[in-house]
Amino acid sequence: MHVAGCGTNVDPGGPPPSVRRGPGHWFSSYLAMLRFDVASQRTWLPMFVLTQVLFGAGMAIIYGFYIGPSMSPAAALFIVSGAPALAVITAALIGVTTMATERKAAGTWDFIWSLPAPRSAAVASTFTVYTAMTIPGIVATLALAAWRYGLHLSLSPAVVPAFVLASLMATSMGFGMALAIPDPLVTNVIAMALIFVVLLFSPVVFPITQLPPWLADVHRVLPIYHLAQVMRASVTNGLVHDLAASYAVLAAWTVAAWAATAWVIGRRR
């Protein structure tokens, strides 16, 4: 049968056009989307890293001014080891949500999801790029804060999985929130409110034991405290205990963010 306007003959009794499936197609689609994401986000990288350093190392230095010259080496170590957590959280809440909402407003997500590639591959590529973009800022923040207080950190073999999991969790939360909330203005307001909570009320640069018991219990369920614990344990010795619980909480929140993202993407047509 000849299809008008197409210039092709279609055999109604023949097999339907083949649809590419399987791990090979998914991986090739992932690599293609990875190239697209890297090319589209390369101009963001300097500002992204600068935002992390300003919030991470900047807040660590400012907290030192609050305490004054009487600050002990132990207190300085606690602040410095919490600086990377501040960097990755603010990068996720500011950088990732901003980039995701801008893509939503420009219709970029609709374009990406219309491509002949699995949506899961496109999302996995975005997670990979955003997670990788947080690593330089974390390293720069840690180095600058340690230099400011004259500390020598003890890197453990867990530093790589700790930094990757922390970055992936924060990136997943920021990305999932940006996609799940229809109004970009509401997304930005929530992100700013969360940054306020992180900077003032989260046990990142001070021990959780200094919080009221009820607020400490809340933070043991939320991911921020555990993110700081995992990252702190990877660069210090003896400051953190019961890491298994922190890794479990971070993994649970990461999976929850992935599930929310999959639900939002699955509803798009």
Residue frames as qw, qx, qy, qz and C-alpha x, y, z in Angstrom:
[[0.000, 0.889, 0.458, 0.000, 0.00, 0.00, 0.00],
 [0.404, 0.378, -0.012, 0.833, 1.30, 3.47, -0.92],
 [0.284, -0.698, -0.455, 0.474, 1.09, 6.08, 1.87],
 [0.287, 0.847, 0.237, 0.379, 0.26, 9.51, 0.46],
 [0.113, -0.953, 0.175, -0.219, 2.86, 12.16, 1.10],
 [0.688, -0.585, 0.418, 0.098, 5.47, 9.68, 2.30],
 [0.468, 0.674, -0.526, -0.223, 6.74, 8.25, -0.93],
 [0.082, -0.328, 0.933, -0.126, 7.04, 4.79, 0.60],
 [0.707, -0.103, -0.539, -0.446, 5.20, 1.54, 0.27],
 [0.353, -0.324, 0.711, -0.515, 3.96, -0.19, 3.39],
 [0.461, -0.050, -0.848, -0.257, 2.95, -3.81, 3.33],
 [0.589, -0.431, 0.147, -0.668, -0.12, -4.11, 5.60],
 [0.965, -0.151, -0.169, -0.134, 0.53, -7.79, 5.98],
 [0.632, 0.395, -0.481, 0.461, 4.19, -7.39, 6.84],
 [0.589, -0.411, -0.495, 0.489, 5.80, -7.06, 10.27],
 [0.121, -0.980, -0.160, 0.001, 5.55, -3.72, 12.09],
 [0.365, 0.759, -0.357, 0.404, 8.56, -1.41, 12.06],
 [0.751, -0.163, -0.500, 0.399, 11.16, -2.60, 14.53],
 [0.311, -0.904, 0.070, -0.285, 11.63, -0.73, 17.80],
 [0.507, 0.431, -0.603, 0.440, 15.13, -0.69, 19.19],
 [0.713, -0.642, 0.035, -0.279, 15.32, -2.14, 22.67],
 [0.923, -0.040, -0.239, 0.300, 17.78, -3.83, 24.97],
 [0.581, -0.678, 0.002, 0.451, 20.82, -2.85, 27.04],
 [0.549, 0.045, 0.338, 0.763, 22.88, -1.91, 23.99],
 [0.073, 0.689, 0.410, 0.593, 20.31, 0.61, 22.77],
 [0.443, -0.864, -0.239, 0.030, 19.88, 2.01, 26.28],
 [0.640, -0.480, 0.107, 0.590, 23.63, 2.46, 26.75],
 [0.411, 0.250, 0.382, 0.789, 24.14, 4.09, 23.34],
 [0.124, -0.812, -0.389, -0.417, 21.22, 6.43, 24.11],
 [0.578, -0.757, -0.139, 0.273, 22.76, 7.22, 27.49],
 [0.587, -0.202, 0.222, 0.752, 26.09, 8.13, 25.86],
 [0.208, 0.519, 0.433, 0.707, 24.34, 10.32, 23.29],
 [0.319, -0.866, -0.314, -0.224, 22.37, 12.15, 25.98],
 [0.664, -0.556, -0.042, 0.498, 25.53, 12.47, 28.04],
 [0.456, 0.109, 0.279, 0.838, 27.21, 14.33, 25.19],
 [0.061, -0.707, -0.421, -0.564, 24.15, 16.55, 24.85],
 [0.520, -0.812, -0.260, 0.053, 24.06, 17.36, 28.57],
 [0.647, -0.359, 0.061, 0.670, 27.78, 18.09, 28.79],
 [0.324, 0.311, 0.346, 0.824, 27.63, 20.40, 25.77],
 [0.193, -0.748, -0.400, -0.494, 24.59, 22.26, 27.07],
 [0.594, -0.782, -0.180, 0.051, 25.88, 22.68, 30.64],
 [0.737, 0.068, -0.114, 0.663, 29.53, 23.55, 30.04],
 [0.105, 0.588, -0.013, 0.802, 28.86, 27.29, 30.35],
 [0.622, -0.682, -0.139, -0.358, 27.22, 26.66, 33.75],
 [0.855, -0.125, -0.375, 0.335, 30.19, 24.86, 35.28],
 [0.359, 0.281, -0.326, 0.828, 32.27, 27.89, 36.43],
 [0.380, -0.451, 0.074, -0.804, 29.26, 29.53, 38.11],
 [0.867, -0.303, -0.335, -0.208, 28.19, 26.21, 39.57],
 [0.743, -0.019, -0.420, 0.522, 31.59, 25.65, 41.19],
 [0.116, 0.364, -0.229, 0.895, 31.78, 29.26, 42.38],
 [0.606, -0.484, -0.123, -0.619, 28.39, 28.94, 44.10],
 [0.889, -0.256, -0.369, 0.093, 29.55, 25.83, 45.93],
 [0.582, 0.119, -0.354, 0.722, 32.80, 27.43, 47.10],
 [0.121, -0.463, 0.095, -0.873, 31.08, 30.63, 48.25],
 [0.732, -0.458, -0.109, -0.493, 28.53, 28.75, 50.33],
 [0.924, -0.160, -0.309, 0.160, 30.77, 25.94, 51.51],
 [0.618, 0.054, -0.272, 0.736, 34.14, 27.51, 52.28],
 [0.053, -0.520, -0.002, -0.853, 32.56, 30.94, 52.80],
 [0.682, -0.583, -0.153, -0.414, 30.21, 29.70, 55.52],
 [0.864, -0.205, -0.303, 0.345, 32.99, 27.68, 57.14],
 [0.419, 0.243, -0.198, 0.852, 35.15, 30.80, 57.39],
 [0.298, -0.556, -0.064, -0.774, 32.26, 32.93, 58.67],
 [0.812, -0.487, -0.298, -0.117, 31.42, 30.38, 61.38],
 [0.715, -0.034, -0.306, 0.627, 35.02, 30.73, 62.53],
 [0.065, 0.418, -0.088, 0.902, 34.48, 34.47, 62.95],
 [0.618, -0.571, -0.238, -0.485, 31.45, 33.76, 65.12],
 [0.865, -0.369, -0.273, 0.200, 33.47, 31.59, 67.50],
 [0.107, -0.958, 0.252, -0.084, 36.54, 33.84, 67.48],
 [0.351, 0.639, -0.664, 0.167, 40.20, 33.17, 68.20],
 [0.465, -0.372, 0.696, -0.401, 39.33, 30.89, 71.11],
 [0.902, 0.195, -0.114, -0.367, 38.10, 28.18, 68.73],
 [0.635, -0.420, 0.645, 0.063, 39.73, 24.84, 69.51],
 [0.094, 0.355, -0.798, -0.478, 41.31, 22.62, 66.83],
 [0.202, 0.248, 0.946, -0.053, 38.51, 20.09, 67.38],
 [0.328, 0.699, 0.414, -0.483, 35.85, 22.72, 66.69],
 [0.202, 0.650, -0.418, -0.601, 37.75, 23.91, 63.61],
 [0.060, -0.141, 0.946, 0.287, 37.96, 20.33, 62.34],
 [0.291, 0.469, 0.800, -0.235, 34.23, 19.86, 62.81],
 [0.314, 0.757, 0.103, -0.564, 33.47, 23.03, 60.86],
 [0.117, 0.548, -0.647, -0.517, 35.91, 22.25, 58.06],
 [0.122, 0.008, 0.980, 0.158, 34.67, 18.68, 57.66],
 [0.314, 0.591, 0.674, -0.313, 31.11, 19.99, 57.41],
 [0.127, 0.596, -0.205, -0.766, 31.95, 22.53, 54.71],
 [0.042, 0.091, -0.829, -0.550, 31.67, 20.05, 51.79],
 [0.073, 0.490, 0.863, -0.098, 28.15, 19.16, 52.92],
 [0.126, 0.726, 0.238, -0.633, 27.17, 22.83, 52.79],
 [0.048, 0.440, -0.543, -0.714, 28.70, 23.05, 49.32],
 [0.017, -0.101, -0.923, -0.371, 26.87, 20.06, 47.87],
 [0.083, 0.596, 0.743, -0.293, 23.51, 20.92, 49.45],
 [0.134, 0.718, 0.069, -0.679, 23.52, 24.51, 48.22],
 [0.027, 0.302, -0.698, -0.648, 24.70, 23.40, 44.78],
 [0.034, 0.301, 0.937, 0.173, 21.75, 21.00, 44.55],
 [0.048, 0.703, 0.611, -0.361, 19.18, 23.45, 45.88],
 [0.108, 0.769, -0.067, -0.627, 20.40, 26.43, 43.85],
 [0.025, 0.455, -0.677, -0.578, 22.30, 25.14, 40.84],
 [0.105, 0.117, 0.962, 0.224, 20.44, 21.95, 39.99],
 [0.208, 0.646, 0.671, -0.300, 16.94, 23.32, 40.62],
 [0.153, 0.722, -0.094, -0.668, 17.74, 26.48, 38.63],
 [0.040, 0.324, -0.767, -0.552, 19.05, 24.55, 35.64],
 [0.122, 0.278, 0.950, 0.065, 16.15, 22.09, 35.74],
 [0.205, 0.716, 0.508, -0.433, 13.47, 24.79, 36.00],
 [0.131, 0.634, -0.317, -0.693, 15.08, 26.81, 33.19],
 [0.007, -0.091, 0.900, 0.427, 14.98, 23.73, 30.97],
 [0.162, 0.503, 0.831, -0.171, 11.35, 23.24, 31.90],
 [0.184, 0.751, 0.201, -0.602, 10.46, 26.85, 31.02],
 [0.124, 0.550, -0.540, -0.625, 12.33, 26.63, 27.71],
 [0.883, 0.263, 0.020, -0.389, 10.63, 23.36, 26.76],
 [0.214, 0.586, -0.779, -0.063, 13.95, 21.51, 26.70],
 [0.412, -0.117, 0.865, -0.263, 12.61, 18.56, 28.66],
 [0.739, 0.447, 0.318, -0.390, 9.75, 18.13, 26.18],
 [0.532, 0.691, -0.442, -0.208, 12.30, 18.10, 23.38],
 [0.042, -0.471, 0.874, -0.114, 14.56, 15.60, 25.18],
 [0.515, 0.050, 0.790, -0.330, 11.71, 13.25, 26.01],
 [0.727, 0.550, 0.095, -0.399, 10.47, 13.35, 22.41],
 [0.215, 0.632, -0.711, -0.222, 13.78, 11.95, 21.16],
 [0.911, 0.059, -0.351, -0.210, 14.00, 8.24, 20.18],
 [0.344, 0.334, -0.741, 0.470, 15.82, 7.40, 23.39],
 [0.534, -0.499, -0.676, 0.099, 14.55, 5.83, 26.62],
 [0.224, -0.864, -0.009, -0.451, 13.57, 8.50, 29.11],
 [0.814, -0.561, 0.037, 0.146, 15.44, 6.60, 31.80],
 [0.752, 0.134, 0.088, 0.639, 18.65, 7.04, 29.78],
 [0.146, 0.720, 0.085, 0.673, 18.05, 10.78, 29.48],
 [0.543, -0.796, 0.007, -0.266, 17.43, 11.10, 33.22],
 [0.887, -0.304, 0.050, 0.343, 20.45, 8.94, 34.07],
 [0.573, 0.410, 0.059, 0.707, 22.59, 11.20, 31.90],
 [0.141, -0.809, -0.028, -0.570, 21.29, 14.30, 33.67],
 [0.764, -0.644, 0.024, -0.021, 21.97, 12.76, 37.08],
 [0.855, -0.007, 0.042, 0.517, 25.49, 11.82, 35.97],
 [0.373, 0.567, 0.037, 0.734, 26.36, 15.30, 34.70],
 [0.344, -0.804, -0.007, -0.485, 24.86, 17.18, 37.66],
 [0.857, -0.503, 0.008, 0.114, 26.50, 14.82, 40.15],
 [0.771, 0.129, 0.039, 0.623, 29.88, 15.16, 38.45],
 [0.166, 0.727, 0.056, 0.664, 29.53, 18.94, 38.41],
 [0.551, -0.803, -0.010, -0.228, 29.32, 19.04, 42.21],
 [0.905, -0.193, -0.093, 0.367, 32.64, 17.22, 42.77],
 [0.505, 0.407, -0.111, 0.753, 35.05, 20.07, 41.82],
 [0.252, -0.712, 0.031, -0.654, 33.25, 22.47, 44.14],
 [0.850, -0.515, -0.089, -0.066, 33.38, 19.97, 47.01],
 [0.833, 0.009, -0.104, 0.544, 37.12, 19.45, 46.61],
 [0.267, 0.538, -0.059, 0.797, 37.83, 23.18, 46.31],
 [0.498, -0.716, -0.054, -0.486, 35.68, 23.93, 49.36],
 [0.899, -0.402, -0.097, 0.142, 37.42, 21.31, 51.48],
 [0.711, 0.177, -0.083, 0.676, 40.89, 22.46, 50.43],
 [0.062, 0.636, -0.014, 0.769, 40.15, 26.15, 51.03],
 [0.631, -0.685, -0.050, -0.359, 38.55, 25.59, 54.43],
 [0.909, -0.261, -0.099, 0.310, 41.37, 23.30, 55.58],
 [0.541, 0.356, -0.075, 0.758, 43.95, 25.88, 54.45],
 [0.197, -0.745, -0.040, -0.636, 42.14, 28.67, 56.31],
 [0.709, -0.646, 0.117, -0.256, 42.34, 26.82, 59.66],
 [0.114, 0.662, -0.734, 0.101, 45.68, 25.12, 59.04],
 [0.799, -0.168, 0.492, -0.303, 44.30, 21.60, 59.37],
 [0.170, 0.345, -0.870, -0.309, 45.54, 18.33, 57.92],
 [0.816, 0.020, 0.093, -0.570, 42.68, 16.05, 56.98],
 [0.345, -0.248, 0.905, 0.038, 42.78, 12.24, 57.02],
 [0.647, 0.273, -0.332, -0.630, 41.34, 10.97, 53.78],
 [0.604, -0.107, 0.773, -0.163, 39.97, 7.43, 53.94],
 [0.129, 0.016, 0.856, 0.501, 39.27, 4.98, 51.09],
 [0.149, 0.614, 0.766, -0.116, 35.58, 5.79, 51.60],
 [0.004, -0.520, -0.015, 0.854, 36.04, 9.35, 50.35],
 [0.123, 0.075, -0.655, -0.742, 35.07, 8.49, 46.76],
 [0.216, -0.436, -0.846, -0.219, 31.85, 6.54, 47.50],
 [0.167, -0.598, -0.529, 0.578, 30.94, 9.04, 50.23],
 [0.029, 0.421, -0.138, -0.896, 31.32, 12.06, 47.97],
 [0.170, -0.056, -0.746, -0.642, 29.56, 10.35, 45.05],
 [0.211, -0.500, -0.840, 0.028, 26.62, 9.15, 47.15],
 [0.111, -0.594, -0.370, 0.705, 26.24, 12.53, 48.86],
 [0.078, 0.312, -0.342, -0.883, 26.36, 14.36, 45.53],
 [0.189, -0.186, -0.845, -0.465, 23.98, 11.90, 43.89],
 [0.155, -0.560, -0.765, 0.278, 21.47, 12.15, 46.74],
 [0.024, -0.588, -0.179, 0.789, 21.49, 15.96, 46.77],
 [0.108, 0.205, -0.555, -0.799, 21.34, 16.15, 42.98],
 [0.155, -0.314, -0.902, -0.251, 18.48, 13.65, 42.85],
 [0.092, -0.624, -0.622, 0.464, 16.49, 15.59, 45.45],
 [0.032, 0.528, -0.062, -0.846, 17.00, 18.93, 43.69],
 [0.134, 0.092, -0.719, -0.676, 16.22, 17.50, 40.27],
 [0.136, -0.404, -0.903, -0.056, 13.17, 15.57, 41.47],
 [0.031, -0.628, -0.468, 0.621, 11.80, 18.62, 43.28],
 [0.075, 0.415, -0.278, -0.863, 12.27, 20.83, 40.20],
 [0.203, -0.052, -0.805, -0.555, 10.40, 18.37, 37.98],
 [0.157, -0.429, -0.878, 0.142, 7.65, 17.47, 40.46],
 [0.008, 0.647, 0.382, -0.660, 6.60, 21.07, 41.22],
 [0.486, 0.650, 0.497, 0.309, 4.81, 22.61, 38.21],
 [0.063, 0.987, 0.072, 0.131, 5.46, 26.27, 39.07],
 [0.677, 0.305, -0.285, 0.606, 9.16, 27.30, 38.89],
 [0.126, -0.661, 0.211, -0.709, 8.48, 30.20, 41.26],
 [0.822, -0.485, 0.061, -0.293, 7.25, 27.79, 43.93],
 [0.925, 0.077, -0.182, 0.324, 10.32, 25.63, 43.35],
 [0.388, 0.514, -0.273, 0.714, 12.64, 28.60, 43.91],
 [0.439, -0.643, 0.168, -0.604, 10.80, 29.67, 47.08],
 [0.945, -0.316, -0.016, -0.078, 11.04, 26.16, 48.53],
 [0.803, 0.263, -0.218, 0.489, 14.73, 25.93, 47.59],
 [0.108, 0.617, -0.276, 0.729, 15.50, 29.24, 49.32],
 [0.679, -0.560, 0.121, -0.459, 13.58, 28.16, 52.42],
 [0.980, -0.111, -0.107, 0.128, 15.49, 24.87, 52.54],
 [0.568, 0.442, -0.289, 0.632, 18.82, 26.70, 52.28],
 [0.276, -0.654, 0.233, -0.664, 17.78, 28.85, 55.24],
 [0.891, -0.389, 0.055, -0.228, 16.99, 25.70, 57.24],
 [0.905, 0.165, -0.196, 0.340, 20.27, 24.06, 56.24],
 [0.369, 0.551, -0.293, 0.688, 22.45, 27.03, 57.17],
 [0.270, -0.541, 0.317, -0.731, 20.80, 27.79, 60.52],
 [0.745, -0.298, 0.311, -0.510, 19.11, 24.70, 61.89],
 [0.956, 0.174, -0.232, -0.052, 20.90, 21.66, 60.47],
 [0.668, -0.641, 0.352, 0.138, 23.68, 19.87, 62.43],
 [0.801, 0.549, -0.061, 0.231, 26.28, 20.20, 59.70],
 [0.404, 0.576, -0.386, 0.597, 28.92, 22.39, 61.35],
 [0.314, -0.451, 0.553, -0.626, 27.88, 21.67, 64.94],
 [0.049, 0.014, -0.993, 0.107, 27.11, 18.39, 66.78],
 [0.439, -0.395, -0.598, -0.542, 23.55, 17.12, 66.69],
 [0.485, -0.401, -0.679, 0.378, 23.63, 16.77, 70.47],
 [0.115, -0.141, -0.207, 0.961, 23.39, 20.56, 70.75],
 [0.359, -0.245, -0.441, -0.785, 19.88, 20.50, 69.27],
 [0.619, -0.159, 0.407, -0.653, 16.70, 19.94, 71.30],
 [0.412, -0.076, 0.908, 0.005, 15.89, 16.21, 71.41],
 [0.606, 0.557, 0.511, -0.250, 12.80, 16.54, 69.21],
 [0.414, 0.832, -0.225, -0.293, 14.69, 18.47, 66.53],
 [0.140, -0.519, 0.829, 0.155, 17.57, 15.99, 66.67],
 [0.555, 0.172, 0.808, -0.098, 15.10, 13.16, 66.10],
 [0.573, 0.744, 0.179, -0.293, 13.70, 14.98, 63.06],
 [0.227, 0.791, -0.517, -0.235, 17.19, 15.36, 61.59],
 [0.383, -0.289, 0.876, 0.049, 17.91, 11.66, 62.09],
 [0.626, 0.450, 0.632, -0.082, 15.15, 10.98, 59.59],
 [0.423, 0.886, -0.019, -0.190, 16.01, 13.77, 57.14],
 [0.895, 0.284, 0.003, 0.343, 19.03, 13.37, 54.84],
 [0.193, 0.898, -0.219, 0.328, 21.04, 16.53, 55.62],
 [0.538, -0.695, 0.454, -0.146, 22.58, 15.35, 58.88],
 [0.899, -0.054, 0.414, 0.130, 23.48, 11.96, 57.43],
 [0.654, 0.702, 0.011, 0.283, 24.96, 13.56, 54.31],
 [0.035, -0.878, 0.382, -0.287, 27.27, 15.61, 56.53],
 [0.744, -0.468, 0.469, -0.087, 28.16, 12.55, 58.61],
 [0.914, 0.252, 0.255, 0.190, 29.12, 10.45, 55.59],
 [0.497, 0.773, -0.116, 0.378, 31.28, 13.19, 54.12],
 [0.303, -0.827, 0.388, -0.271, 32.83, 14.04, 57.49],
 [0.871, -0.306, 0.384, 0.011, 33.78, 10.43, 58.19],
 [0.855, 0.425, 0.121, 0.272, 35.63, 10.22, 54.87],
 [0.394, 0.722, -0.206, 0.530, 38.04, 13.06, 55.74],
 [0.283, -0.660, 0.469, -0.515, 38.48, 12.65, 59.52],
 [0.550, 0.003, -0.821, 0.151, 39.16, 9.96, 62.11],
 [0.277, -0.222, -0.754, 0.553, 37.10, 9.39, 65.24],
 [0.208, 0.055, 0.139, -0.967, 34.44, 12.09, 64.75],
 [0.687, 0.055, -0.222, -0.689, 31.69, 9.90, 63.30],
 [0.235, -0.097, 0.952, -0.169, 30.19, 6.61, 64.45],
 [0.498, 0.410, 0.721, -0.253, 27.39, 4.35, 63.17],
 [0.111, 0.392, -0.454, -0.792, 27.99, 5.12, 59.51],
 [0.081, 0.202, 0.938, 0.269, 25.80, 2.23, 58.36],
 [0.122, 0.693, 0.629, -0.330, 22.66, 4.10, 59.42],
 [0.076, 0.696, -0.111, -0.705, 23.78, 7.26, 57.60],
 [0.003, 0.215, -0.778, -0.591, 24.49, 5.37, 54.38],
 [0.096, 0.398, 0.911, 0.045, 21.12, 3.63, 54.64],
 [0.128, 0.749, 0.407, -0.507, 19.22, 6.90, 55.12],
 [0.070, 0.583, -0.377, -0.716, 21.03, 8.55, 52.20],
 [0.042, -0.013, 0.903, 0.428, 20.35, 5.56, 49.96],
 [0.131, 0.557, 0.801, -0.174, 16.66, 5.59, 50.93],
 [0.145, 0.768, 0.155, -0.604, 16.28, 9.28, 50.13],
 [0.005, 0.410, -0.633, -0.656, 18.11, 8.81, 46.82],
 [0.072, 0.222, 0.940, 0.248, 15.77, 5.99, 45.81],
 [0.129, 0.693, 0.599, -0.380, 12.76, 8.08, 46.88],
 [0.106, 0.676, -0.174, -0.708, 13.96, 10.96, 44.69],
 [0.007, -0.171, 0.829, 0.533, 14.41, 8.57, 41.75],
 [0.112, 0.440, 0.891, -0.023, 10.91, 7.18, 42.29],
 [0.145, 0.753, 0.325, -0.554, 9.42, 10.68, 42.35],
 [0.070, 0.541, -0.469, -0.694, 11.31, 11.61, 39.19],
 [0.055, 0.045, 0.933, 0.352, 10.18, 8.41, 37.43],
 [0.154, 0.599, 0.743, -0.257, 6.57, 9.11, 38.43],
 [0.149, 0.742, 0.039, -0.653, 6.70, 12.67, 37.06],
 [0.062, 0.414, -0.674, -0.609, 8.38, 11.62, 33.81],
 [0.135, 0.185, 0.963, 0.140, 6.04, 8.68, 33.38],
 [0.233, 0.678, 0.569, -0.403, 3.03, 11.03, 33.49],
 [0.130, 0.625, -0.269, -0.721, 4.38, 13.18, 30.62],
 [0.721, 0.411, 0.556, 0.048, 3.05, 12.34, 27.17]]
